[in-house]
Amino acid sequence: MDLMASLEREGETAFGLTRRDLDISRGHAVTRALRDYRPDIVVNCAAWTGVDDAETSEDEALLVNGIGARLVATACSATGTRMVHISTDYVFGGNARRPYDENDVTGPSTAYGRTKLAGERAVRDLLPAAGFVVRTAWLYGANGPNFVRTLIGLEAERDTVDVVDDQIGQPTWTLDVADQIIALARSHAKAGIYHATSSGQTSWCGLASEIFRLLGADPRRVRPINSRAYPRPASRPSYSVLGHGAWAGTGIEPIPDWRLRLQRAFRVLVPSDRRLAIDS
């Protein structure tokens, strides 16, 4: 939704298709959609995003994340259309000690990561000169459930909250990702892989503490815990920080530091009477 809103704000003509409008796992439907709409560029935001559910439904997840992406790339190749495919930090193993470069060796440890990597490879194979893979992570925004919105609610409901402190990543505003995609589509950048995450890094606990601070609440109400306290069917990366080196050759700046962007996002996500720390 942020992408469509940003495109409209930028004066671009865009058509947003929901799953009801287009099932990307049906090749003939994808081909017909490109024939009917004749886009200059296709942004594939469709995805199976249930990380835990994918552990027991990998074939179903692959149908969307891998096969679906391949069908979209095939149709784009046949019509000479550029394609931006949204991917994830889960294509990596999640145990690095430095930010992952765009061309680092992948090695997903979850079913979700494997299916998303299949989609990446399809786009790169079928559209070597017209396919863009945009990886992102730790997303939050005004639409749908996400960590930031959840913590904003919990601050008003609980005296303390326990938050994992041993997983490191980059909190990223969906609106910033939308703007990066638009800038990339408008540029003369080479096809390839780009990382659209905020600069800097923190833990989930660090993010929660910053949310409390921006709300004017005591960050010490956020208590750090180990991820072993919350076992999940799919393992979460302990380190999923993505590097931004590929942007250097495009003339497009990476997304700024996560703290700066979170503060900006608060003016959209939080009612004015709760934005004590940023409005005072």
N, C-alpha and C positions, 0 to 999 in steps of 0.2 A: 504493500500500500504506500509506503514511503517513496518507493521508486516512481510509482505512477503520479503521486502528488508532486514530486520534484520535477518530473518531466512536464507536467502541466504548468508548473511555475516557470519553467524555462521556455515555455512556448513551443514545445515539441508536440508533434502529433503521435500519439501512442495508443495502442490497443492492449488492454489488460485482460487476459483470458484466465478464468478460474478452472479448476478441475472439471466443473460441470460443463464448461464451454469446450474444453479440450483435454482428453486423456492422452498424455504423451506416450503411453505404452501401446497405442494403436497407430501403427505407421501410416495407414491411409488417412487417418484423421489429421495427423501432423502435416502430411503432404498437402491435404486440402486447405488447411489453415494458411500455409505459406502461399498457396496459389490465390486464395481469396484476399488476403490482407497485403501481400506483396511488400513485406517490410524491408527496410535497408539493413536492419540489424535485429536479431532475436536475442532477448535476455531470458535464459532458462532459469527461473526461480523455483520451478517445481521440484519437490523433493520429499522423500520419506524421511522425516526428522526424528522419529521415535528411536532414540539411540538404544534404549533398553529393549524395546519390543523387537528390534531388528535381530537380537541374539537368537530369538526363537522363530523369526519370520524373515530369514535372510533372503529367501527367494522372492518374497513379496517386495522387500525393500530394493532388491536388485532390479526388479521390473521397472521401478520408477527411477532410481538413482543411477543405474547403469544402462539398462536396455533403453529406457525412455530417453536418456541423454543421447545415446547412440542414434536413435531414430530422429531426434531433432537435428543432430549434426548431419545425418545423411540427407535430410530434406534441405538443409542449408547448403550443403555441398552441391546438390543438384540444381539449386537456383542461384548459386553465387552469392549467398547471403552471409554476412558476418554473424558470428554468434558469441555471446558472453555466457559462460556457464558458471553458476555459483557453486563453490565447493567449500571445504572445511579443513580445519587443523587436524581432524581425526585421521587424515590420510597418513600422518606421521605416527611414529611409535609413542611419542609423548614423554620420552625420558632423556631428552637432550640437556645440555648444560649451556647452550648458547642459542640465540634465535635461529629458527630454521630458515635457510635460504630457499628461494623459490625453486631451485633445481636440486635441492638435497634429495638423497635417496629416501623414498617413502617406505613405510612399513606398518600399516594399520594393525592394531591389536584387537579391533572390534569388528563385528559384522557390518555395522553402519559405515565404518571407515573403509572397509573393503568395497562396499557397494558404491561409495562416493568416488573412490579411486578408479573403479571401473568406468564411471562416467567421465572422469577427467581424461583417461586414456583414449576413450572413444572420440572425444572432441579434438584432442591433439592429433590423433591418427587421421581422422577424416577431414580436418580443417587445419592443416599445418600452417597455412598463411592467412587464415581468416577466423581462427578460433582462439578465444580468450578465456582462460580459467581464472576466476577471481575467488581466492580462498579467504574466508573470514571466520570469526570465532567470538564467543562470549557476547552474543548480540543482546541488546536491549532496545526498547523503543516504546512508543505509545500504543502499539497494536499487539495483541496477543499476550500470553503469559510470559514473563521473563524475570530474572533474578532481581533486577533493580525495582521493578514495580512491586514484586513480592515484599522486598525489604522495606520499601516505603510504607506499605500497609502494616507490616509487623512492628515497625517502630511505634506506631500508635496503639498497638494491641498488647505488646508484651514488655515486661520490665527488662528482660535480657533475651538475646538470641545467640545460639551456638552456630558458628559458621566455620567451614573447613579452611584450614590455613596452610595446607601442604600441597595445594594445586595452584600453579602459577600461569597466568594468561594475560590477555589484553581486553578489558571491557570496551565494547565497541557499539556506538550508537548507529542504529539502522539507517538513519538519515544521512550519516556520513558515508556509509557504504553506497547508498543510492547516488550521492554526489560523485563519488569516485567512479562508479560505473558510467555515469553520464559523461564525465570528463574523459574517460578512456574511450568511449564510443565516438566522441567528437575529435579525438586526437589522431595523429598519424602513427601511433605506437605500433610496434611489431606485435604480431600474435605471440602468445605465450602465457606464462603464469604470472599473476600479480597477487600480492597479499594486501587485502583491504581490512586492516585492523588498526586500532589506535596505537600510537607510539607509547613507549614505556611498558611497564608491567606491574602486576600486583597479584595478590592471592584473593580468593573469594572473601576471606575475612577482611583483607585490606579494603576491598571494594565496599563491603558492608559498613565498615568503620567510616569511610568517606561519605557514604550515603547518610549515615546518622549525623555526621558533622554538618553536612549541607542542610539538614533539617533542623539544625540548632540543638541536636540531642547530644548526649555524652557518648563519644565513641567507645568508652570503656564498657558500655552496655553490650557490646559485641564481644563474645567470648570465643577465642580460637579453640578449635578441636581438630583431631586427626581424622582423615577421610575414612579410616577403618571403622569409625563409629557409625558410618552410613554406607554399608556395603550395597552395591548396585549390581544388577545382572551384567552390565557392560562396564568394564573398567574405564575410569576417567583419566585423561593424561595428567601426569604430575607436572609436566612442563610443556606448554603449547604456545610459546611466544614465537611469532612469525616475523621474519626480517622483511625489509621493504626496499631492498636494493634495486629491484626491477623498475621502480618508478623513476629512477635517476635518468634513464634514457628517454623519458616521455615528456618531460617538461611539466609533469603533474607532481605536486607535493604529496607526500604521504599524509595520512590523517594525523593531526597533532596529538599531544599527550592525552591520555585517557582522563586525567583529572580535569583538564580544561574543557574537554568535550562533555564530560558528565555534568559539570557546572552549567554549561550552555543548555544541555538537554533538560536540566531541572526546570528551566523556565517554560518548558513545554509539558513536562510530565507531572509537575507538582503544583497544586493550587497555591496562589500567592501567599495565603495566610500561613502556609507551612514552610515556605522558603526562607527561614529566618537567617541562616548563615550566609546566604548569597545576596539577600536583599538589604541587609542591615549595613 
